Amino acid sequence: MYDTIPAYIMMSFRSVALIVFVIGIGKSWFDLNKNKNKENVKRYLTQMTILGLAYMAFVPVGFIAMKYINTRYRKEAMFFMIELTRFVLNIWLSYLAGWKTSAYRLTINESFM
């Protein structure tokens, strides 16, 4: 399933998207470092950077990791790893958006005050 030409095309698109994401995050951090008094925004951007990198980099990294798994179990291992990663990242994203003490809420509350 992951040793085909469409899979390699998908990996190249994901890799390009990851590069664009990293460049965008770099620009955001550069602009944010000009403002020294935005600690909540920095905390939120840090969390979203980690979350975004984990989400966007997982499939290319998982694709490389599958080279070390027995071919008999590759499909199941990749499926399990994708679903586990998706589950963990969804819980983390729910925390970021929903909890009162999250950096997102603190940032939103700060901007309305």
C-alpha positions, -999 to +999 in steps of 0.1 A: +000+000+000+028+024+008+053+010-017+036+023-048+041+054-070+009+071-057+023+067-022+056+083-032+037+112-048+017+116-016+049+117+004+064+143-018+032+165-014+033+160+023+070+169+024+064+201+004+035+210+027+058+204+057+084+227+043+059+254+036+046+250+072+080+253+087+087+285+066+054+300+078+061+291+114+096+306+111+081+339+098+055+339+125+082+334+152+103+361+137+074+386+137+064+376+172+099+381+186+096+417+177+068+420+203+083+411+236+050+414+257+031+386+240+038+357+263+004+340+258+007+342+221+042+327+222+029+299+244+000+293+220+023+294+189+046+270+206+018+245+212+004+249+177+039+245+162+045+212+180+010+200+171+013+210+134+048+195+131+036+163+147+006+161+124+023+171+092+055+152+097+040+120+109+031+104+075+066+110+059+083+098+091+060+068+095+066+060+058+104+059+065+098+039+097+078+013+078+110+003+060+122-013+093+090-033+099+084-067+084+065-064+051+038-087+065+028-062+092+034-029+074-001-021+065-015-028+099+014-010+117+010+021+096-028+021+101-024+017+139+003+044+140-018+068+120-049+063+141-030+065+174-014+097+163-047+112+151-063+103+184-036+119+205-034+150+183-072+154+184-072+152+222-044+178+223-062+201+199-094+198+219-075+208+250-060+238+232-093+250+220-116+241+249-100+243+283-102+276+302-065+275+311-053+268+276-030+293+258-057+299+231-083+310+257-057+332+275-048+348+242-084+354+232-093+368+266-062+390+265-072+405+231-108+413+243-097+431+275 
